[in-house]
Amino acid sequence: MWNKPLSILTATILLAASLPVHAVTLDEVKARGMLTVSLYKDFPPYSYLQDGKQQGIDVDLAKALAHKLGVETDIRLVGADENVEDDLRNNVWKGHYLGGGVSDVMLHMPYDRAFSKKVDEAKFVAPYQLESLVFAFNTNKVGKQPTLANFRSEPIGVELDTLSDLYLLQALQGSISQNIRHYENLSKAAEALKSGEISGIMGPRGELEGVLGERPDTIQIQTLVTPGLARSSWAMGIAVKADIMGDLSKVVGQAMAELVKDGSVQKIFEQHKVSYQPPAEAPDVTAKQ
């Protein structure tokens, strides 16, 4: 019973091994007329399928970026692995061991100097968004100006194994931990908040605004004081395979910086009814790389 699957697996691995591992150049992208882009699947409001069609902020950003380069897009919606380092290995610089190759770029990657030092094989460019942790809550349950202390007695949802999850488990000497409700994703947490199953959610602003969508006035999204949380915001950018011969990272960085500067990125966020926070330091498109 294993012969056929093993044969397919072997062929796939051999095909993957034959794929080029060097970082592509702009000339190669233009020659094929296509920029290949990896985006997370099932990740509203950024990248997801709706009625069989790719939708979301990052989908539109990828198309705008490719248009800036004068090519079309080939978007791959990929599943998240154990951590971002694995996602980069699978989709940017090496490829999954089951095959499928790599993409030219991957969006929604952390633009962080400390993190970039952990992944020599990828280069991080073009910060285009500042994401921040916030709280969504039901004002009928916790009032219009709640604090973390409200969730000592009210249930609060988080996506499992995220920064929000880790923080709330330890916050206020662990006094919130018994009221944490874990969900596979924030879409399910949003359903629980709307149904009254929980009184609040902690998570990234963009995701919460996207999954909550049209909501009653009793559900608000705000920042709350988070004592002990060392960092509550971070820039998102683009990952490209690191290669001394590859010029794609420079061109992609310049193109996205122009899209940030001319307001195109903000317009895309507004079209999806999500608040846009520009990166703390928008890159200078005139500066030498």
Residue, then its C-alpha position, 0 to 999 in steps of 0.5 A: m500500500w505504500n509503494k505508490p505514495l513513496s514513489i510520488l514522494t520520491a519524485t517530488i523530492l527529486l523535483a524539488a532538489s532540481l530547482p534553483v536555490h539562488a535568489v532570483t534577479l529582477d531580470e529573471v522576474k521580468a523574463r518570466g513576467m511573474l512575481t511569485v509571492s507566498l502569503y499565509k492562508d486562512f489569515p483574514p483580513y490579510s490573505y484568505l479564500q472567499d468563494g474560491k477567490q484570493q482576497g485580503i490586504d496582503v493579496d492586494l499589496a502583492k498585486a500592487l507591488a508586482h504592478k510596480l515592477g511591471v509584472e503579474t503575480d503568482i500568489r501561493l497561499v501557504g500554511a503556517d509552520e511551527n514558527v516564522e523561521d520554518d515558514l521562511r525556510n519552506n517558502v523563501w530560501k530552501g523549500h519544503y522537503l515535500g517539494g513545491g519550491v520557493s517564492d520570490v518574496m513573502l509578505h507579513m514578515p517581522y521587520d526586526r533587527a534582532f530577529s533578522k540576525k537569527v535568519d541569515e538565509a533571508k533578507f528583510v526589507a520594505p516595512y509597510q505596516l506597524e502592527s500593535l496588540v490591542f483588546a476587543f471587548n464587550t462594553n456591556k460586560v466590562g464597561k467602556q474603559p476596562t483594565l486588565a483587572n476586569f479579566r480576573s472575573e471575565p473570560i478573555g479569548v486569545e489565539l493559542d500559542t501567540l504573544s497574547d496567550l503567553y502574556l495573559l498567562q503571566a499577567l497580574q501574577g497569573s490571576i487572569s490565567q483561569n479566565i483565558r479561553h484558547y481558540e485555533n484562530l482569531s476568527k473563532a474568538a471573534e465569533a465567541l465574543k459576538s455570541g457572548e461566550i467571552s467578554g474580550i479578546m487580546g490580539p493584533r489590531g489589524e486581525l481583530e478589526g478584520v475578523l470582527g468586521e461590522r460589529p455592534d457599538t457594544i464591541q470596542i477595540q482599544t489599547l489597554v495598559t499592559p504592565g510587564l509587556a516589553r513590546s506591544s508593536w512591531a513592523m511588518g515587511i517583506a522577506v527575500k532570499a539573501d544572496i549577494m548576487g540577487d538585486l530583487s531585495k533592493v528593487v522590492g524595497q524601493a517599490m514598496a517604500e514608494l507605495v507607502k509614501d504615495g498612500s497606496v498602502q493606506k488606501i488598500f487598508e481603508q478599502h478593507k476597513v482596517s486601520y492603517q498604522p505606518p511603520a515608525e520609520a518609513p524607508d527613504v526611497t532616495a537613499k542608497q541601498 
